[in-house]
Amino acid sequence: MFGNKGMGNMAGMMKKVQKMQADMQKMQEELKQRTVEASVGGGAVTVVMNGEKVLESLKLNPSAVDPEDVEMLEDLIMAAVNEASKKVDDLLAQEMGKVTGGLNLPGLF
């Protein structure tokens, strides 16, 4: 149906896909070791998150701890965690783009 030429192209395509999968797996393993930092409220709350979106550290500036305004501190912590999570997503998309050569491959991330 494809002839020899078609099968050769298919084999070449499969090798490229397999290499891309291996590169993506390697990249994902490397990303687990990388971290991002997000700071909000002029440094009131700073979080460090790894590439698996696990929070590695949380720092609070003592001036941000006001027993009369716990809600503000809660909002700052949420904002910092959400910002760090977005930074991990951006990092993943950037690194994935390097592996896929800019191809948009639905379902990969």
Secondary structure, 3 states (H helix, E strand, C coil): CCHHHHHHHHHHHHHHHHHHHHHHHHHHHHHHHCEEEEEECCCCEEEEEECCCCEEEEEECHHHCCCCCHHHHHHHHHHHHHHHHHHHHHHHHHHHHHHHCCCCCCCCC
